[in-house]
Amino acid sequence: MPQMYKMVIEKVKEQLKNVTAVCLTTDGWTSRNNQSFIAVTAHFLNPENDSELSAYLLGCTSFPESHTADNLALFLKNTVSEWGLNDRVTAVVTDNASNMKLAIDKCDWRRISCFAHSVNLVVQNSLEIIEPVITKIKNIVSYFKRSSHALAKLEEYQKQTGSPILKLKQDCPTRWNSCYDMLERVLKLREPITATLAILNSNHLNSLNSYDWEYTANFVDEISLPKEVHDMAEILKKKLLIRFGSIEDNILIGQAILLDPRQLKNKISTITTENELPNSYELISAEPISSTSSAVWGDFDKTVNHITGSNNSTAASIIEMDKYLNEPLINRHENPLFMNNIHNKMVL
């Protein structure tokens, strides 16, 4: 096994030698036994087939050190150096933790916030409006998760009443659907839960009154929407605008949209409607030599225009950009890397 591991490591390093640029994703977490880990993954275009996106897990290791920005930056730099990727990191995707954001700044890399993490933060903000009821339900679920005796009594009650044996689900802050799953499962087990808590004299946990149960059912029911749901929607809208309202001002996102043939027309239509180009991509127009009315000079002027156009890098870039912007929009299910590969071969 160690020999196979070394062979794989050498194979990956050899492939990475031919990669011109990589994007990293990194995240840290704590296991159930309270052990800290951090992982780094490299994403890049396959050098043997640049229409294929490849990814390698560079490391998933224990990280007992304090999660300060300095320690994280040192770990990331060492990992990148170990794999020979210095000066080839184009961007890093991370969560929104302040220590991770500062660590990427210290490495002098460009950073993009993880979209899923940002959306989850928005959802967690909106759930605060029903926090009192959620807290009560979380306490009940945690009790049955901790106590094997209580869990056995809950399952025994379900068997005695002929109900399906269902397990409670705990909410996980990093997965917003888990809150809905927890509420839905608690509603299905309402009678077994209340009966078991009463049998065990756990009255301090059996604190959900009839209003709380109805309140919870309204949130799970797609038909009945209480005022709190509308308030949550307003919070969602507000927080989404805060986190994503200026997303197109991010230069990395702008470049990605411009280079994606699936999104091209949507982005360019906005630009042309405002009759302006982004400051980062200002182009200087070049007027071609006008043809005279004499047919004698027609071929001559065409030749001169062709020669001057091919030798003028600015004019050539304008022509190439114009051709690209006028290409048809491809289906969003198609591989944009494959289309760009075809385009590059046509240019060459």
N, C-alpha and C positions, 0 to 999 in steps of 0.2 A: 504493500500500500504506500509506504513512504516514497518508494522509487517511482510509482505511478504518479504520485503527487508532484514530484520534481519534474517529471516528463511533461505534465500538463502545464506547469508553471513556465517552463522553458518554451513550450509551444505558444502559449499566450503572449509571452514577452517578444517572441520572434514576430508574431503577427502585429503586435502593437508598434514595432519598429517602423512599419510601413504606413502607419496612420498619421495623417497630417494634423488632425484636430480631434479632441474628445470633449464630451460634455459629461460632467460628473453629477451623480445624485448621492446624497449622503443623509443619514438619519441615525439618531441614537435612541435607545429605549432601555427600560429596566425589566428584567425577567421576573417571573413569579417568586423566585427565591432571592429577589432583591440584588441580582447581579447586573451590572451595567454593561451594555454592548454598543458598538458603533459600527456601521457598515458603509462602504464606499463602492459604488458601481460606475464603470466607465461605459459610455455610449458613443458609438462612432459608426461611420460608413465603412462597410467591409472593403478593404483595399483590393480584394480580388473581384468584387462585384459592388460597385458604388451605388447600385439601386437597392441594396439590402442594408438594413440597419442592424448592427450587432451590439451586443452588450456583454460585459464580463464583470463578475463580482470580484473586485480587487482585494477585498478583505472584509471579514465580519468577525471582529475580535473583541475580547473583553477590554473594558476601558475603566479601570478602577480609579483613575485620577479624577480630580475635581473637574467638572465640565465648564471650565472657564474658557473664554475666547482664546487666550494664549495657548492653553493646552490643546484645544481643538485644532487651532491653526497649525501647531507643530505636528500633530498627528496627521493632518491632511497633507501637509508639505512632505513629510517623510514617506507617506504612502505613494504620492505622485512621483517622488524621486526614485523610490524603490522599483517602480514599474517603468522608469525611463520616460515619463510623460511631462517633464519640465518644459515650460514654454509652449505647451500644446493644449492647455486647458482653455477652452473658449467660454465656458459658462458652467455654473454650478447651481443645481436645483436643491433647495433646502426648505425646511419648515420656516415658520415665522418667529422662532425663538430668538431673543435678542443676542444671546451668546453665540449662536450659530451665524447670525447675520454679521456680527462683528468679526468672527473668525474668518469668514470669507473675505471681508474687507482687508484684514491683516495679511491675507495671502495675495492680495491685489488681483483677485479674480472677479469677473462679472457674475452677478447672482440673480436668479429668478425664484420667486416664491412658488412653492408647490401649490397648484390650483386646488387640489383636493383638500389640502390642509387649510387653505384660506376659506374655502366654502364651508368646511366643518366648523371653523371659528364663527362664521356668520350664523350657522344653525344653532350652535351652542349659545350664542348671544340671545337668539330669539326664544330659546327654551327657558330662559330665566323667568319668563312671565308666568310659567306654571311650576316653578321650582318648589314651592311648598308641598304640592301633591307628589311630585316626582321624588322628593326627599323621603317622604313617608314610604313610598313603594320600594325605593332603593334599600331602605332599612329592613323591610320585610324580606326582600330577596336575599340580602346579605346574611340575614339570620338563618335562613334555610340552607344557604351555601356553606355556612360555617359549622352548623350543627348537624351531624349525621343522624342523631336521634330524632330531631325535628323533621328532617327530610324523610326518614323512614316512616314516621307517623303520617306525613302528607301523602306518601305513596300508598300507605295502608288504607287511608280514607278513600282514596280514588278507587282502589280495588273493591272495597266494600260497597261503594255506590255504583259500581259498574262503569265508572267513567274511564276514558282513555288515560293511560299513564303519561302525563306530560311533566316536563321539567321546567322550572322557572329559568328565565333568561335575565342576565344582568346587563345593565347599561354600560357601554364603553364610551368614554368621552371622545375618543378619536374616530368613532364610527357612528354617525348621526342616526342611521337607520336602527341602530341597536336600542335606542330609547323607545321608538315605536314598537319594536318587537317585544320589549320588556312590558310595556303597557298592555299590549294585545294579549300576551300570555297570562298576565295577572288577572285580566278580565275573564279569561276562560277558566281560571282556577279560583275564581272568587269564593265559591262555596267551600271547597276543600281548604283554602287558606284560612278563612275566618273560623271554620270549625276546628281545624288543627291548632290554631293559636289559642282558641278558647280552652281546648282540652289541656294544653300545656301551660295554661294560666299566664300566657304572654300578653297580657292586656295592654302593656305599654307599647307593643308593636301593632296590636289590633286597633289602630287609631283611625282607620279610614271609615268615615261615616257614610251614610247613604248619599249625601251630597258629593262627597269625594269620588265615590264610585261612579255616579252619574256624570260628574265632571270629566273623569277619565274616559268614560265611554264616548262622550261627545268628541273628544280629540281623536279617538280611533275611528269613529264612524265618519265616513266620507260625506254622508248626506247632511247631518246636523253639524253646523259650524257655529260655535258660540262666539261671543264678542272677542274673547281672548285669542281665538285663531286669527281673526282679522288684525288684531293688534300685533300678533306674531308676524303676519305677512308684511305689515308696515316696517317692523324692525328688520326683517330680512331684506326688504328693498333698500332701506337706508344703509345697512351694513354692506350690502353688495356694492352699492355705489361708492362707498368709502374705499373698499378693497379693490374693486375692479373698474371703477368709473374712468380712471385715467390709464387703463392698461395699454392703450395704443400709443401712449406717449413714451412707453418703455422702448428704447432703441432696439433691444434684442427681439422683442415681440414684433416691432415694426419690420425688422429685417426678415423675420420668419414668415410673416404674412406676405411680404413682397415676393419672396422666393418660393412660396407655395402656390402651384398652379391651380389648386382647388379653391383658394381664397382670393386670388389675384384680382378678379373683376370687382368683387365687393369692395376691396380696399381702394383700387384705382378710381372706381366710380365716385367715391367720397372725395378723393383728391381733386378729380377733374371738375366735380360740381362746384368746389370752392375755388376753382381756377388757380390752384397753387400746388407746388410740390413741397414735401417736407424739407426743412432747411438742410438736413443731413444729405439730401440727394439733389441739390441744385445743379442744373445742367445749363450749359451755355449753348444757345442755338447757333448753328452755323448756316448761313445762307449759301445755297449753291450758285455757281456762276450762271447767269441768265443766258439763255440762247438768243441769238440775234434772229431777225426775220429771214436772214439769208440761209438757204439750205446748204450753202457751201461750208458754213461754220458749224453745222449741226453735229456731225460726227466728231469734229475737233473738240467742241464744248463737252460732249459726253465723255470723251476720253480724259479731258482735264478734270472734270468733276469726279470721275472714277479714281484717278490718281491722287488728287488732293484729299478725297474722302478716305482713301485707304491709308494715307500717311498722317492724317490728322486724328490723333487719339481721341480728342474730345468729340469730333464729328462721328467717328466710328462708334464710340460708346453710346451716343445719342441714337444712332441708327439701330444698334444692337438692342438697346433698351426698348425702342419703339416696336421692333419686331416681337420682342418678348411680351410686351404689354398687350399686343394685338392677337396673341395666340388664344385659341378657344379655351374656355374654362373646362376643366376635367371633372368627372364625377368624384364626389367626396370619398367614395369607397375605393378609388383607384390609388395606386402607389405613386405619390408625388416624386419619390426618389427615382423611380423608373422613368418617369416623364422627363425629369431634369437630365437624366443620363442620356436619353435620346437627343435632347436639345443640345447638350454639350458636344456630342458626336457630330451633329449637323454643323455646329459652329466650327469645329476643328476640320 
